[in-house]
Amino acid sequence: MELKHLSTFVVVAQRLNFTGAAQELGYVQSSVTAHIKALERDLGTPLFDRLGRRVVLTDAGRELRNHAQNLLNYAEQATEAVQGAGGDPGRVRGTLRIAAPESLCAHRLPPVLRALKNSFPLLQVAFGAASRTSLMASLSEGYLDAGFLLEEEVSGPMVTADRLAEEELRLVAWPEHHLARSEVVRTVDLADETLLLIEKDCAQREVMDRELKQAAIRPATMEFVSTEALKRCAEAGLGVALLPRTTVADEIRRGTLTALPWTSRPALGVYLVLHKDRQPTSALRTLTALARAEWSDAPAASPKAG
């Protein structure tokens, strides 16, 4: 089996669409078809069935899907080990696949990734936003090398999690909001307010939902899928929002938002999450060290099995 054929198979198996896979890989569709046919010849069995316009995996295809990404990961690790054997990170090639929630992508990770690229100039970094559920699934299936999560705790049968930093949550509103003049704001004081909430499957939403339940109140809410949209609506005076401290630091400095004197002081951890069986490469080890150094409030913590 050729690695390029396995790489093509992994993308087609994810998308179940030859045209979409060709676009993602930058190939013409005939090349994708040729790679899959060559792989099927090597293995002596069909990997996909075409049911009308639909493409589905055969039993053999599903079995290969369980192994193909691991084979590609091992090949990348071997390549990096050989290239880095001389101790020169400038020779390390390959692709590091990373995902994180939007708030970490926008506010904590850019300087870390810039420093990583400075250390590994030939390394390709595939970096994007992902929810907790999709990130954990992709990590467990081997489609990601590393993930960052903003959570109270992280656990899972296939992952290890390292708590790198603390992230306080801030209850914020526009400066003219009547609660901004209060000396103290309790959760029960939010009963008659409009709360601007991030969508479910997010730790900060779970924190607020728990606070409201404990206070036995059900205020009006607006739900958002984007942290940036939520902030803009809070600045416009649409309601009160709970957001990570780093995401609102600039707005508080500029005076477009103000932190309310909330009696609750919740905090989340910023976690680096890896597959439990993945051997950290030099790039992953450097990424961890750079994140710790950049986020200087990180506690001294050892990796914790999930």
Helices and strands as residue ranges (DSSP letters): H 3-15, H 18-25, H 29-43, E 48-51, E 54-57, H 59-83, G 89-91, E 95-100, H 102-107, H 109-119, E 124-129, H 132-140, E 146-151, E 159-173, G 178-181, G 187-190, E 194-198, H 203-215, E 220-224, H 227-235, E 240-244, H 245-254, E 258-259, E 267-275, H 282-294, E 304-305
